[in-house]
Amino acid sequence: MITFYYSLAPNPMKIVLCLEEMGLPYDARPVDTRKGEQHAEAFTTLNPNAKVPVIVDQDTGATVFDSNAILLYLGEKTGRFMPAATPAARGELFSWLMFVATGIGPYSGQAVHFKHFAPEPKEYAVNRYIYEAKRHYGILDARLAQNRYMLGDGYTIVDMAVWGWARMVPFILGDDAWAGLPNLKRLMDEIGTRPAAQAAQALKDRHAFKAEMDEEARNHMFRHLGVKAA
Ligand SMILES: N[C@@H](CCC(=O)N[C@@H](CS)C(=O)NCC(=O)O)C(=O)O
């Protein structure tokens, strides 16, 4: 059994998809980040970074945080949705997984923050993060023009990592963004029809998370508010 700490945000959603694809039993524990539950001591003991997702694997005693680390952990644990165990294939796995972890995730997150949540003036930040997020998604699209999946012919944990954020491309980049990313759209549509993705989406019916991004939520999630950095 795996204890899975989650919200419905992009990084935890990658992990639900993966747990469902692998058929691993899990006990899903909601962490309502708009209510500040990520800052509770019991949670920061598991993840000092105070963010979801986290898993605790009761079979092995391992606690793992950071979505892409969890994908790699689950891939190694089960041996499923992984590329061939050759140095060349592992090199590709590490490269693309880290590209998603260090590029797609952070630029998408900042693009969403500045576009949808930050106060004015924000034009410079919006331009920078939308530009960089778009550039990163373009790299995925070009890769998927040459390959059915991110690592070639087989569906892997890298495609699951991409799905977490890329299914939300219109919210991140704008309503017309799919027009410039047809290959990425094709992969998102394909993953979206998988029973595991549908089970992952159904997780939203299990718990009523706080919906309002009000002052309480902003204070828990944007903790720089009211603090002078320098
Ligand atoms: N690098 C981390 C980022 C995790 C992350 O940013 N999680 C968000 C949800 S997608 C979160 O917990 N936000 C709450 C907060 O920032 O207070 C990962 O990939 O898991």
The ligand as an SDF file (V2000), in Angstrom:
LIG
                    3D

 20 19  0  0  0  0  0  0  0  0999 V2000
    9.0350   20.2940   -7.7490 N   0  0  0  0  0  0  0  0  0  0  0  0
    7.8290   19.9110   -7.0900 C   0  0  0  0  0  0  0  0  0  0  0  0
    6.8270   21.0470   -7.1210 C   0  0  0  0  0  0  0  0  0  0  0  0
    5.5950   20.7180   -6.2910 C   0  0  0  0  0  0  0  0  0  0  0  0
    4.5750   21.8380   -6.3260 C   0  0  0  0  0  0  0  0  0  0  0  0
    4.8650   22.9720   -6.7570 O   0  0  0  0  0  0  0  0  0  0  0  0
    3.3840   21.5060   -5.8690 N   0  0  0  0  0  0  0  0  0  0  0  0
    2.3010   22.4730   -5.8360 C   0  0  0  0  0  0  0  0  0  0  0  0
    1.0730   21.8630   -6.4870 C   0  0  0  0  0  0  0  0  0  0  0  0
    1.4140   21.5340   -8.2180 S   0  0  0  0  0  0  0  0  0  0  0  0
    1.9890   22.8340   -4.3870 C   0  0  0  0  0  0  0  0  0  0  0  0
    2.0400   21.9850   -3.5170 O   0  0  0  0  0  0  0  0  0  0  0  0
    1.6670   24.1060   -4.1340 N   0  0  0  0  0  0  0  0  0  0  0  0
    1.3240   24.5740   -2.8180 C   0  0  0  0  0  0  0  0  0  0  0  0
    2.2020   25.7140   -2.3680 C   0  0  0  0  0  0  0  0  0  0  0  0
    3.0550   26.1530   -3.1610 O   0  0  0  0  0  0  0  0  0  0  0  0
    2.0250   26.1750   -1.2480 O   0  0  0  0  0  0  0  0  0  0  0  0
    7.2490   18.6590   -7.7430 C   0  0  0  0  0  0  0  0  0  0  0  0
    7.4900   18.4330   -8.9370 O   0  0  0  0  0  0  0  0  0  0  0  0
    6.5630   17.8840   -7.0640 O   0  0  0  0  0  0  0  0  0  0  0  0
  1  2  1  0
  2  3  1  0
  2 18  1  0
  3  4  1  0
  4  5  1  0
  5  6  2  0
  5  7  1  0
  7  8  1  0
  8  9  1  0
  8 11  1  0
  9 10  1  0
 11 12  2  0
 11 13  1  0
 13 14  1  0
 14 15  1  0
 15 16  2  0
 15 17  1  0
 18 19  2  0
 18 20  1  0
M  END
$$$$
